């Protein structure tokens, strides 16, 4: 799966949580498509950031540039997904 597809999947999963017409609509009291998209993107970004933080173990090793490279490699796809979420419907 490409990063763009994964970004769209994350956003779609949160749309029913923020849309007052679907699911619980717990997060939104507006019916604006742009507001629902904005809130869905924020939720998706929180989710991706939490997954990236799961790999913080490499920073705990305190191993300098090699550790940074391992961290970037481990999280490369998630960083791409994060960028795609931020780019969607700007």
C-alpha positions as CSV (number, residue, x, y, z in Angstrom):
1,X,0.0,0.0,0.0
2,X,1.3,3.5,-0.9
3,X,1.6,6.2,1.7
4,X,-1.1,8.3,0.0
5,X,-3.6,5.4,0.1
6,X,-2.8,4.8,3.8
7,X,-3.3,8.5,4.6
8,X,-6.7,8.4,2.9
9,X,-7.6,5.2,4.7
10,X,-6.8,6.8,8.1
11,X,-8.9,9.9,7.3
12,X,-11.8,7.8,6.2
13,X,-11.7,5.8,9.4
14,X,-12.1,8.9,11.4
15,X,-14.8,10.6,9.3
16,X,-17.6,8.6,10.8
17,X,-16.4,9.6,14.3
18,X,-16.5,13.3,13.6
19,X,-19.4,13.5,11.3
20,X,-22.7,14.2,13.2
21,X,-24.7,12.3,10.5
22,X,-22.6,9.1,10.8
23,X,-21.5,7.0,13.7
24,X,-21.5,8.8,17.0
25,X,-20.4,12.2,15.6
26,X,-18.7,12.7,18.9
27,X,-16.2,15.3,17.8
28,X,-18.2,17.6,15.5
29,X,-21.2,19.8,16.0
30,X,-20.9,21.2,12.5
31,X,-22.1,19.7,9.2
32,X,-19.4,21.4,7.1
33,X,-17.5,18.9,4.9
34,X,-14.3,21.0,5.3
35,X,-14.7,21.0,9.1
36,X,-15.2,17.2,9.1
37,X,-12.2,16.7,6.9
38,X,-10.1,19.0,9.1
39,X,-11.1,17.1,12.2
40,X,-10.5,13.7,10.6
41,X,-7.0,14.8,9.5
42,X,-6.2,16.0,13.0
43,X,-7.2,12.6,14.4
44,X,-5.3,10.7,11.7
45,X,-2.2,12.8,12.5
46,X,-2.5,12.0,16.2
47,X,-2.7,8.3,15.3
48,X,0.4,8.4,13.0
49,X,2.4,10.4,15.5
50,X,1.6,7.9,18.2
51,X,2.8,5.0,16.0
52,X,6.1,7.0,15.3
53,X,6.6,7.5,19.0
54,X,6.4,3.7,19.5
55,X,9.8,3.5,17.7
56,X,11.4,6.0,20.1
57,X,13.4,3.2,21.5
58,X,16.2,4.0,19.1
59,X,16.7,7.4,20.7
60,X,17.0,5.8,24.1
61,X,20.1,3.9,22.8
62,X,21.9,7.2,22.5
63,X,24.0,6.0,19.6
64,X,24.5,9.2,17.6
65,X,23.9,9.4,13.9
66,X,23.5,5.6,13.3
67,X,20.6,5.6,15.8
68,X,19.0,8.6,13.9
69,X,19.4,6.7,10.6
70,X,17.8,3.6,12.1
71,X,15.0,5.7,13.5
72,X,14.4,7.4,10.1
73,X,14.5,4.1,8.3
74,X,12.1,2.4,10.7
75,X,9.6,5.3,10.4
76,X,10.1,6.2,6.8
77,X,6.7,4.9,5.7
78,X,4.9,6.6,8.6
79,X,6.7,9.9,7.9
80,X,5.4,9.6,4.3
81,X,1.9,8.9,5.5
82,X,2.0,11.9,7.8
83,X,3.1,14.1,4.8
84,X,0.3,12.8,2.7
85,X,-2.3,13.5,5.4
86,X,-1.0,17.0,5.7
87,X,-1.2,17.5,1.9
88,X,-4.7,16.1,1.4
89,X,-7.2,18.8,0.4
90,X,-5.2,21.8,1.6
